[in-house]
Amino acid sequence: MQSKKRNLRILEVLGILLALLWLFPFYLMVTNAFKTNKEIFANVMSIPSDPTIDNFIQAFIDLNFMNSLFNSLLITIISILLIVIFSSMAGYALARNKSRLSGVILLLFVAAMLIPFQSVMITLVSLFGQFDFLDRFGLIFMYLGFGCSLAIFLYHGAMTGISKSLDESATIDGANKFQIFYHIIFPLLKPISVTVAILNMIWIWNDFLLPSLVLSDAEATIPLSMFQFFGQYTRQWHLALAGLTIAIIPVIVFYFIAQKQIVKGVAEGAVK
């Protein structure tokens, strides 16, 4: 008993140290967001001696924040909805059809996760440019393609824990494939759906490279607008850190709202 208690205390201490390590960048971001640029360069680790909210006001104006927020929300929400809908349907179809072809298709989706975006970005942007599709909706279509591989893999794994007898019972009651999926199977996939949504939200919300190749200034997302604080010769760290602090608030709020479902989804995936 003594050894178990000692081991638990050691794990608790390690957990606290690890949490502090992960929280340290957030401490630097938030504390320096309330400083002037001069004070940041004087001592980046210190607590603000004279906290000011002027950085947040100026960053809000310079970022054209409401327009950037609208673009980020539009792209992120529609992309996530499409990824969840189409990936869950594909995962369901591949899991229920036990054939060699479905196994090959799943393997192709898994293999696609190994392809780095940088290796296809020039060809992809050139192709979409030929069809005049370099806008927000073209970007959403790209995110759908890049995000589906991992999502299908997760949904396929989740489907292995759902008995096929549910499908058979619903079929006997007269339900078709779409009714079975949307009314019976899809609600059971809620934890995985939330996990997929969180993973893709963090990626899409913070993505800079792909939007920089596709979007115009009028359609700029928050990460693209943030780039104006980093010039060739100057770095407006006080405004950039204030803007970053504002930008992460929607992600944090969404995470805390869906926290229970995320933990449940990860736990179910670990058991399976």
N, C-alpha and C positions, 0 to 999 in steps of 0.2 A: 504493500500500500504506500509506504513512504517513497519508494522509487517511482511509482506512478505519479504521485503528487509532485515529485521533483521534476519529472519529465514534462508534466503539464505546465509547471511554472516556467520551465525553460522555453517551451513552445510559446507561452504567452509573451514572454520577454522578446523572443525572436519576432513574433507577430507585431508587437508594438514598434520595434525597431524598423521592421519592413514597412509598416504603415507610415512612420515618420519619413522614411526614405522616399516613398512615393508622394507624400504630401509636400515635401520640401520645394519642388518646383512651383507648386501652387502658392506656397508662402511667398516665394520670390516674386511671382507675377502680381499677386494682390497687393503686397506691401509697396512694391515699386510703382504700381499704378497710381498711388496717391502722392508720389514724389514729383519734384521738378526734375528735368533732365540733368541739371547740375548736381542735384543731390544724389541721383542714381549713380553717377560716375564717381562721386565722392566716397560713397559706401553703399554698395548694392545689398549688403546683408542686413543693414540696420532698419529699425522701425522708423516710419516717417516722423520727422521732428515737427513738421507743420503740415499735416494732411490737407490735401486739397481735392475737390471734386471737379476742378476746372478741366483736368485731363479728360474726364469722362464726357463732359459737355462738348469739348472741342473735338474729341474722337467721334462722338455721335454725329456731329455736323460734317466733319471731313469725310467720314465713311459714307455719307448719305445713307445713314443706317437703316431707315425704314424701307428704302428701295432695295438695299442689299439684303435685308432680312426677308423681304417678300420673295426675292429671287431664290435665296437659300432654302426657304421653307417650301416654295413651290417645287423646286427640283428634288429636294430630299423626300418630301411626303409622297409625291407621285411615283418617284423611283422605288421607294420602299413598298408602296402598295402593289405596284406591278411585279416586283421581285417576289413578294410573299404569295401573290395569287398564282402566278405562272409556275413558280418553283414548287409550291405545294402540290399543284396539279401534276406536274412532271414527276415529282417524287412519289406520289400516289400511284401513277400509272406504271412507273418502273418497278415499284415494290410489288404490285399486284400481278404483273405479267412476268412470271418466272420463265423466261426464255433466254436463249443465248444472245439474241439481238438486244434485249433490254440490258443484259450484263455489259455488252460492248458499249452501248450508249452511255450507261452510268460511268464506265471507265473513261470514256472520252470527256465527260464533264469533269471528272476528278483530275484527269490529265491537264485540262484547260487551266486549272488553278496554278499550275507550274509555269505558265507562260507569262513573263513579265510584260506589263503594259508598254514599257519603253521600246520593246522590240516590234510592236505593231502600231505605235501611235502615229508615225508619219503616214503609213499606208492608210490607216483608218481615217485620219483627218482629211487626207487627199480624196479618198473615196466619198466621204460625206460632203466635201466641198463641191464635188462634181454635181451632186443632186441638190445643192443649195440647202443643205440640212444642218448647217453649223449655227445652231441656236439652242435655246433652252430645251426644246423637245428632242432635238438631235442628241443633246447631252444625256437626257433621260433615257433614250433608247440605248446609248452606249453603256450607261450604268446598269441597265437591265441585262445586257449581254455579259458584262464583267461580273455582276453580282450573282447571277443564277447558279454558277458552278458550285460554290460553297453551299448555297442555300438548298439546292437539290440534294446534295450529299447529306446535309443535316436532316432534311425531311425524309429522305429514303431511310436513314437510320431510325428515325422516330416511328416510321410506319411498321417496322419489324416488330414493334411491341403492341400493335393493334391487331386484334384477331380478325381473320378474314370471315369468321362466322357472322360478324356484324353486317358485312356486305351481303352475304347470302340471305340473312333474315330480311333485310330491307328489300332485296330483289323479290323474295317471295311475297312481300306486302305490296309489290307493284312499283317500287321506286326505280328510276333509271340511274345511270352512272353519275350524272351531274347532281341529282338529288341526294344520292348516297354520299357523295363527297362533301357537298356544301352543308348538308343538314346533320350528318352523322360524323364523318371523318374529320372535317376541318375544325370543328369545335374542340375535338380531342387533341389537336395539334397546337392549341393556343400557347403553351409554354415555349415550344420551339419557334412559333411565329414571332413571339416577343423577342426571343434571343436573336433571330435573324434580323428583326427590325433594328435592334440595338447595334448589332455589329455593322450593319450597313449604314445606319444613321451616323455613327462615329466616322466612318470612312467617307461617306458622301459629303457630310457637313463640313469636314475639315480638308477636303480635297482641293488642291491648288493646281496641279499640273494639267489635268484634263480640261477643267473649265478655262484655264488660260489659253488653251489651244482652240477652244470652240466659241467662247462667249465674247460678245462685244462689251464695251464699257457700260452701256445702258443696262445690260443684263448681268452685270458683275455680281458675284456672290460675296459674302463677307470675307473669306480668305483672299479673294482677288482685290477687293477694296483695301484690305489691310496692307497690301504691298506698297501703297503710296507712301507709307511711313518710312520705307527703307530706300533712300536714294543712293546715288553713286558715291556721294561724298559725305552724306549726313545720315544719321539714324535717330529718328524721333522715338526713342524708347519709351518715354513717358506716355505718349499718345498710343503707341503700339500696344503696350501692356494694358492700358485702360480699355482699348478696343478688344483685345483678347479676353479680358475679364467679362466684358459685356457679351461677347460672342459665345462663350461656353455656358452661359446661364440656361438657354433652352435645352441643351443636351443634358445638363445636370438635373433639371426639373423633370424631363422625360424619364431619366434613369430612376429617380426616386419614386416616380409614379408607378413604373413597371418593375420595380426592384424584386418583388416577390416572385413574379412570373419568370424573371431572368434566372434567379437562383433555382427555381423549380425546374426550368428547362435544362440548365447545366447539370443539375443532379440527375435528372432522368437520362440525359445523354451519357453520363458517367456510368450509371447502372447498366445501361444497355451495351 
